Amino acid sequence: MIEKSEGGRPEPEKVETSQNNESVFIIKPDEEKHDMVAEDAVKIAIELGLTPFLMGKKKLSYEEAVSFYKDFKDETWFPGFMEYLTSGEISAYFTKGEGAIEKTLEVKRLVREKHTKDRQKDAIHAPKREQSVQETRDLISKIFSK
């Protein structure tokens, strides 16, 4: 789940120091670049000392997509973003390793730097707080166990 700041905008990247050695990232839909983005993200994760593993690939239903971003449902951009998020397959990866949250955020930063042209369609999602990591991992486990 994405964190929301006052005023409705996503918070800037702040890393919560954690003993947790697990994290998660999601590759968002993109018909042309999805597999390339996923391949780059996995490669970067491994280079940073993480062990990524694919939980699955799936086209999300509207309800499933909303579950990741429910704190933003009243935002004006939300309907268009949900249309984008449900437009194709996502790939969900769990990561393990020392400093997994911080390193997964670095994966996100590097992937966005290389592949993002539109802030809303930013190729990759990775939560920055331990609680959000666990919520996202739980959602992914639920969605991919169906």
FENNOR-V609248 format. One record per backbone hydrogen bond with DSSP energy under -1.0 kcal/mol. CO is the residue of the C=O (numbers start at 0). NH is the residue of the N-H. E is the energy in kcal/mol with one decimal. If there is no record, write none. Layout:
co:CO nh:NH e:E
co:CO nh:NH e:E
This chain:
co:4 nh:7 e:-1.6
co:8 nh:4 e:-2.5
co:20 nh:96 e:-2.1
co:22 nh:94 e:-2.3
co:24 nh:92 e:-2.9
co:25 nh:124 e:-2.2
co:26 nh:90 e:-1.7
co:29 nh:33 e:-2.4
co:32 nh:36 e:-3.0
co:33 nh:37 e:-2.6
co:34 nh:38 e:-2.5
co:35 nh:39 e:-2.4
co:36 nh:40 e:-2.7
co:37 nh:41 e:-2.5
co:38 nh:42 e:-2.3
co:39 nh:43 e:-2.7
co:40 nh:44 e:-2.5
co:41 nh:45 e:-2.4
co:42 nh:46 e:-2.4
co:43 nh:47 e:-1.8
co:44 nh:49 e:-2.7
co:45 nh:48 e:-1.7
co:50 nh:95 e:-1.1
co:52 nh:93 e:-2.4
co:55 nh:91 e:-2.5
co:57 nh:89 e:-2.8
co:60 nh:64 e:-2.4
co:61 nh:65 e:-2.6
co:62 nh:66 e:-1.6
co:64 nh:67 e:-1.2
co:67 nh:1 e:-1.3
co:68 nh:71 e:-2.4
co:69 nh:72 e:-1.4
co:71 nh:74 e:-2.4
co:74 nh:77 e:-1.1
co:76 nh:80 e:-2.1
co:77 nh:81 e:-2.6
co:78 nh:82 e:-2.1
co:79 nh:83 e:-2.1
co:80 nh:84 e:-2.9
co:81 nh:85 e:-1.7
co:83 nh:86 e:-1.8
co:89 nh:57 e:-2.1
co:90 nh:26 e:-3.0
co:91 nh:54 e:-3.4
co:91 nh:55 e:-1.1
co:92 nh:24 e:-2.4
co:93 nh:52 e:-2.7
co:94 nh:22 e:-2.3
co:95 nh:50 e:-2.9
co:96 nh:99 e:-1.3
co:98 nh:102 e:-2.7
co:99 nh:103 e:-2.6
co:100 nh:104 e:-2.0
co:101 nh:105 e:-1.5
co:102 nh:106 e:-2.0
co:103 nh:107 e:-2.4
co:104 nh:108 e:-2.5
co:105 nh:109 e:-2.6
co:106 nh:110 e:-2.7
co:107 nh:111 e:-2.6
co:108 nh:112 e:-2.3
co:109 nh:113 e:-1.6
co:110 nh:114 e:-2.9
co:111 nh:115 e:-2.2
co:121 nh:123 e:-1.7
co:122 nh:27 e:-2.4
co:124 nh:25 e:-2.5
co:127 nh:15 e:-1.4
co:128 nh:132 e:-2.7
co:129 nh:133 e:-2.4
co:130 nh:134 e:-2.4
co:131 nh:135 e:-2.7
co:132 nh:136 e:-2.8
co:133 nh:137 e:-2.5
co:134 nh:138 e:-2.4
co:135 nh:139 e:-2.6
co:136 nh:140 e:-2.7
co:137 nh:141 e:-2.4
co:138 nh:142 e:-2.9
co:139 nh:143 e:-2.8
